Amino acid sequence: MAPTIEPVNTSTAFPSTTSVVIIGGGIIGLTAALTLAERNISVVVLEKGRIAGEQSSRNLGWVRKTNRHHDDIPLALAADRLWAQMPERVGADVGYRQAGIMFLGRNEAQMAMHAGWLKSVEHLSLDSRLLSKREIEKLVPGGVGDWAGAIHTPSDARAEPTLASSAIAKAAMAKGVVIIEQCAVRTLQMSAGRVSGVVTENGEIRCEHVLLAGGMWSRRFLGNLGVSLPTLPLTCSVLRTLPMEGPTEIAVGAPDFSFRKHKDGGFIITQRGKLDAFLTLDHLLLAKQYLPQFRAQRSVLEVSLGKPFFNDLALARRWQADSVSPFERVRVQDPAANQRLNNDAMSNLKAAWPVFENARVAQAWAGTIDVTPDSNPVIGAVAKIPGLTVATGFSGHGFGTSPAAGHLAADLVSGHAPIIDPSPYRFDRF
């Protein structure tokens, strides 16, 4: 069962023209739309299902710098600043709380990895530091786990996925953005060698620029245009408890569980050490590019061949503008939660912090993450298709960096000076 997001009354109008069309009503597309609207640029956001219906509302809500690749930290730092400003910017609570994030180490090898990361980012002057077992107990009392230590970043934060996208969407609409749900974009229109519009299931919209922010669907959309984007799907299962007394406001990640406080007083929990890797045809097509990542993360992946393979195979990879697209056949990707992994997470957490013996599960869900070979997103122009910019492949990090990622995408679309150096995210790096 998917989390319930704050409802938004989107548009029933269908404009014939605009400056920018954004494909995808997730949090990246919505923050880009808000940024463009604040610059008085007309925008239409087209969402095949409902806004934030997929990973934008299903993620853990962590806003972190800790353990990001050093090339990705400038984006996270910009996101920190923009998240702090977001409640005032959108006129609503998005659940943003700067309570810190802590990653636990069970042994010296894991602590050496944390120390190595800290060394790699020392030039950035972050507030991250290594903690002793005694310091862990002080910050997260009541634990009985035998930890070798931890890494803690007090300036890391959290926000609420079920609130944030809706608040951003409402603010964008108040500034003139048109958001249309249940309207899939089938393909692009081209004139004189560049983008001149989009063809949707409901008709055509002329525009000057298109931003593709379609998450896991971006690869299929681009593939129909003859452009290869290497992303693969992984599925994360999550649960939320009923309100309860907990040990800390800090979000805590261990090798085999994580938890963070939810706005209603419960906790969001996952098995941090396991993700479902349901095989698809793309896993075979892209195997060579992902081999190093697979070798490094094999213990984390629950690889299986089953119904998702055949469901994916049944969806077209090539279609015409006048035919039904895959995005109309699957409006919302809604995988079932893996109860075994969720149960495992709860058992591991209870063994480390016995207070969670009192936890009662309120809801469980799963979400599909689009992962790139280097786990960094793609935010940049597609040279083969002038007028098309892509912001996708966030590899499970999109929510946390979304205000800055959407801002950067808007900068690139509108020709503004980019908020950070976009070169680590360029499309052609693969």
Secondary structure, 3 states (H helix, E strand, C coil): CCCCCCCCCCCCCCCCECCEEEECCCHHHHHHHHHHHHCCCCEEEECCCCCCCCHHHHCCCEECCCCCCHHHHHHHHHHHHHHHHHHHHHCCCCCCECCCEEEEECCHHHHHHHHHHHHHCHHHCCCCEEECHHHHHHHCCCCCCCCCEEEEECCCEECCHHHHHHHHHHHHHHCCCEEECCCCEEEEEEECCEEEEEEECCEEEECCEEEECCHHHHHHHHHCCCCCCCCEEEEEEEEEECCCCCCCCCEEEECCEEEEECCCCCEEEECCCCEEEECCHHHHHCHHHHHHHHHHHHHHEEEECCHHHHHHHHCCCCCCCCCCCHHHHCCCCCCCCCHHHHHHHHHHHHHHCHHHHHCCEEEEEEEEEEECCCCCCEEEECCCCCCEEEEECCCCCHHHHHHHHHHHHHHHHHCCCCCCCCHHHCHHHC
